[in-house]
Amino acid sequence: MLETGIRQFRMAMGMVWGRKLDTANLARLVEDALATLAEFGEPGSDVQQVLDGPLHDPAARRDFINRSLRRTARRLDAQSPFYQRRFAAAGIAIDKLDVETLRSIPVTVKRDLIDRQAEFQCADSSRYLATRTTGTTGRPAEIWLSRYEIELLSGMGALAAVLRDEVRSSDVIQVNVSSRATVSVHLNAAFCRLVGCGCRVIGIVPPDEALDSLTEGAVTLLATVPSYLGELVVAARRRGLGPDDFRLRRIDGGGEVLSASLAAAARETFGVTQVNDVFAMTEVIPVTGRTCSAGHLHHDINMGLVELLDLETGEPAAPGALSTVVITPYFPYRECMPVFRYDTRDVVRCLPQETLECEVAGIPATSPVLGKADQILRLGPADVVTPRELVEAVEALPSQPWPARFRAQLADGRLRLRLPESALDGLSEAGAYDHFAERGLDVDLVLVPDEDGPSLRPVRSDLHETTFVATPALIGE
Amino acid sequence: MSPFQLSLMEFAVAGTGAVLTSAGALSYLRRVRLERPAIGTFNSRDIRILFTFIVFLPLLYALLPHWALTFFLSVTFASALSIGLRPLVGPVTLWIAVGTLIGGSIWLSRTMLGTVSGWQLSWLEGDVLVVLAAVAIANLYVQGGMKFKHVAWFALVLAGYDLAFTTVLPVNSHLAEEFLGWPLDPSFGMRFGLYNATIGIGDLLVYALFLIAAFKAYGRVAGRIAMGLIMVFGVAAVSVAPLVLDSFITARTDVAIPAQTLFGPAAFLAYLWMHGRYGRERTMQEFLASADVVTPASAPAVRPAPVLEPVPAPSPA
């Protein structure tokens, strides 16, 4: 207890002074948290303060943001060639930087990361692990993380998850994300090592193989992407599997739109009460977002600044407006290739904070991610259709076409929706139109052969990895 | 007084102190929950830190001038009392009680020591202070996760320490003499005629720790055994020792007995026996769920709401 107090003090001082945190100290704090749970069954009563920080007071939060921004910008100005030039061009005084003057610095976009990758690396850090975005939105960007970042991010994640009882030492986590998502896979493994739980990294393999692993009875947590979750649900139902065949406690999904219908189907099929829709993005890691019980997306305010900029004007978005999420991870949480004012192009609706009544109402929130900005369809000045609306509508079809395959385009001022033929199974033509109309979508439907479905909308589960499991042996049979 | 009468007097004083402190600590453990930090449970490294404090603190006490020592003790007692009283009374009552007890000790020791009854009143007030502080600290440690195993090792190491610091480097006996008649004497004692009989707060703290750690670990039977050992080795043996040993008589002809030297080995052996007989100790969670708690733990603490941390998640685009 005394020793833990000293460790917490050291970590708190590191955060207050903005110095790099001692990751070995953090790992020992995870051990302390596990020992605390083993002895008491729960953390002490002020755990919320430890997890969320004292940032519910707007004035304290503003002061914290300004100090964090200056600290982060000061380091980038000294270490990052890209931001040295960018700050100089913007003519900002870093020591006076705050949330208002911040807007004079242009946002960083994915194109910057792709075209000038080397300029983002800080001179005082060493590269350790690279991860590439999957390229579903175009050319992939490559992000390097340092060893410090990997140790810090896994440690912070493990500490928070243990204190929230999201992960226990007795758990086994099955990871069904692309094996090329190196950071995600690496973090999962490091996280499990710290917590002392099992980690089964399987990848995007044929769904039946993943289901075989899930039904063995060891796996209690599943981390995957929504499209692959859809494939798993479909395969499980085809095999007649139900809640009694699984020991799952929770499913974490992220990186794509998770529809309400798919989440409900996953809960029903796998017998879990929770399917978490997590907002995470390699470029802005470790700033993440979680969906609360009211369906809001609450953004992390401790490790980065989240700005909501109006899609039209680029100015701070008014409540109700569609906005793009712009994120600045703070130093010392990013070291190797940090970004500053990174425009994720993920679109959300801005929610007025005073109307929030959920369990985390003190933390700013938005609507869930509605899709990428370049995939928004505009039928009129105030009439837009978001990818989420389309995914929700398609995945709610009686045929349960998970993951949703469709392509939406504007044609003669109307929304044209291409779907695989089987998506409308069980519905008459009129019934199909009614289905979309009930969801506020006045569409013209075009059906394509099922085999053309995957080309309509690429999803992450398309990155299937080959295995020998289902292949007959070539020799020795 | 004859040596036998002195032993009886010591037995009465030490016994009263041991029973009041141990029973008070046990009652508190069964009824009151202290706040604890979000993360942290007592471990063996904490015991080493604690022991380091115990070794160096008396040296500091011996070096400090009396006014500084009184200030230091005031802060120490105020902290201990506030920890123990906070779950029981509101902040105003708490600080009035703490102020009255500490202020009363200072006032009584400065004005009332001219008569035997004045000494007795001063001792009585100080005894309340000492018992309350020991009850609070014992509970702070055990409710903070200190295990029976830790207490047993602590008592064993203190046995050697106590012997060394009473005979080879007699800081403890020097301090006992120095504290006598000064405010906030960290001892439980009483005066009868010309004689003062005392037992140190450290000894009382170890007895209380031993009892409640045994009770928490193994239940009522273990608690009864622990209390019996406290009375035999922590009180009776300490009181009788001067009748058979004259090696603890100081230059001022005061008798200073290293109580932990007698109690520590017995406590450690008792722990080994109980561990062999009963097996794994109960965790605090298991203890709170048992019938040994008078007021069962109320509704389990609400888990923190799900928010915002980088639980490793699927890789984004």
Chai-1 contact restraints between the chains, C-beta under 6 A:
chainA,res_idxA,chainB,res_idxB,connection_type,confidence,min_distance_angstrom,max_distance_angstrom,comment,restraint_id
A,M1,B,G40,contact,1.0,0.0,6.0,A-B,restraint_1
A,M1,B,T41,contact,1.0,0.0,6.0,A-B,restraint_2
A,M1,B,F42,contact,1.0,0.0,6.0,A-B,restraint_3
A,M1,B,D46,contact,1.0,0.0,6.0,A-B,restraint_4
A,M1,B,G144,contact,1.0,0.0,6.0,A-B,restraint_5
A,L2,B,D46,contact,1.0,0.0,6.0,A-B,restraint_6
A,L2,B,I49,contact,1.0,0.0,6.0,A-B,restraint_7
A,E3,B,R45,contact,1.0,0.0,6.0,A-B,restraint_8
A,E3,B,D46,contact,1.0,0.0,6.0,A-B,restraint_9
A,T4,B,I39,contact,1.0,0.0,6.0,A-B,restraint_10
A,T4,B,G40,contact,1.0,0.0,6.0,A-B,restraint_11
A,D32,B,I39,contact,1.0,0.0,6.0,A-B,restraint_12
A,A33,B,I39,contact,1.0,0.0,6.0,A-B,restraint_13
A,A35,B,T41,contact,1.0,0.0,6.0,A-B,restraint_14
A,T36,B,I39,contact,1.0,0.0,6.0,A-B,restraint_15
A,T36,B,T41,contact,1.0,0.0,6.0,A-B,restraint_16
A,E39,B,T41,contact,1.0,0.0,6.0,A-B,restraint_17
A,E39,B,G145,contact,1.0,0.0,6.0,A-B,restraint_18
A,E39,B,T283,contact,1.0,0.0,6.0,A-B,restraint_19
A,E39,B,M284,contact,1.0,0.0,6.0,A-B,restraint_20
A,F40,B,M284,contact,1.0,0.0,6.0,A-B,restraint_21
A,F40,B,Q285,contact,1.0,0.0,6.0,A-B,restraint_22
A,G41,B,Q285,contact,1.0,0.0,6.0,A-B,restraint_23
A,E42,B,A301,contact,1.0,0.0,6.0,A-B,restraint_24
A,P43,B,A38,contact,1.0,0.0,6.0,A-B,restraint_25
A,G44,B,R36,contact,1.0,0.0,6.0,A-B,restraint_26
A,G44,B,P37,contact,1.0,0.0,6.0,A-B,restraint_27
A,G44,B,A38,contact,1.0,0.0,6.0,A-B,restraint_28
A,D46,B,A38,contact,1.0,0.0,6.0,A-B,restraint_29
A,V47,B,A38,contact,1.0,0.0,6.0,A-B,restraint_30
A,V47,B,P304,contact,1.0,0.0,6.0,A-B,restraint_31
A,Q48,B,P304,contact,1.0,0.0,6.0,A-B,restraint_32
A,V50,B,A38,contact,1.0,0.0,6.0,A-B,restraint_33
A,L51,B,P304,contact,1.0,0.0,6.0,A-B,restraint_34
A,T133,B,A317,contact,1.0,0.0,6.0,A-B,restraint_35
A,T134,B,A317,contact,1.0,0.0,6.0,A-B,restraint_36
A,T136,B,A317,contact,1.0,0.0,6.0,A-B,restraint_37
A,T137,B,A317,contact,1.0,0.0,6.0,A-B,restraint_38
A,L153,B,P310,contact,1.0,0.0,6.0,A-B,restraint_39
A,G157,B,P310,contact,1.0,0.0,6.0,A-B,restraint_40
A,G157,B,V311,contact,1.0,0.0,6.0,A-B,restraint_41
A,G157,B,P312,contact,1.0,0.0,6.0,A-B,restraint_42
A,A160,B,E309,contact,1.0,0.0,6.0,A-B,restraint_43
A,A161,B,V311,contact,1.0,0.0,6.0,A-B,restraint_44
A,R164,B,P304,contact,1.0,0.0,6.0,A-B,restraint_45
A,D165,B,R303,contact,1.0,0.0,6.0,A-B,restraint_46
A,V177,B,P314,contact,1.0,0.0,6.0,A-B,restraint_47
A,V177,B,S315,contact,1.0,0.0,6.0,A-B,restraint_48
A,A181,B,S315,contact,1.0,0.0,6.0,A-B,restraint_49
A,S184,B,S315,contact,1.0,0.0,6.0,A-B,restraint_50
A,L187,B,P312,contact,1.0,0.0,6.0,A-B,restraint_51
A,N188,B,P312,contact,1.0,0.0,6.0,A-B,restraint_52
A,F191,B,P312,contact,1.0,0.0,6.0,A-B,restraint_53
A,A223,B,P314,contact,1.0,0.0,6.0,A-B,restraint_54
A,T224,B,P314,contact,1.0,0.0,6.0,A-B,restraint_55
A,V225,B,P314,contact,1.0,0.0,6.0,A-B,restraint_56
A,D252,B,A313,contact,1.0,0.0,6.0,A-B,restraint_57
A,G254,B,A313,contact,1.0,0.0,6.0,A-B,restraint_58
A,G254,B,P314,contact,1.0,0.0,6.0,A-B,restraint_59
A,G255,B,P314,contact,1.0,0.0,6.0,A-B,restraint_60
A,G255,B,P316,contact,1.0,0.0,6.0,A-B,restraint_61
A,V278,B,A313,contact,1.0,0.0,6.0,A-B,restraint_62
A,A280,B,A313,contact,1.0,0.0,6.0,A-B,restraint_63
A,A280,B,P316,contact,1.0,0.0,6.0,A-B,restraint_64
A,M281,B,P316,contact,1.0,0.0,6.0,A-B,restraint_65
A,T282,B,P316,contact,1.0,0.0,6.0,A-B,restraint_66
A,P286,B,P310,contact,1.0,0.0,6.0,A-B,restraint_67
A,T288,B,P310,contact,1.0,0.0,6.0,A-B,restraint_68
A,R290,B,P306,contact,1.0,0.0,6.0,A-B,restraint_69
A,R290,B,V307,contact,1.0,0.0,6.0,A-B,restraint_70
A,R290,B,L308,contact,1.0,0.0,6.0,A-B,restraint_71
A,H298,B,V307,contact,1.0,0.0,6.0,A-B,restraint_72
A,H298,B,L308,contact,1.0,0.0,6.0,A-B,restraint_73
A,D300,B,L308,contact,1.0,0.0,6.0,A-B,restraint_74
A,E359,B,A305,contact,1.0,0.0,6.0,A-B,restraint_75
A,V360,B,A305,contact,1.0,0.0,6.0,A-B,restraint_76
A,V360,B,V307,contact,1.0,0.0,6.0,A-B,restraint_77
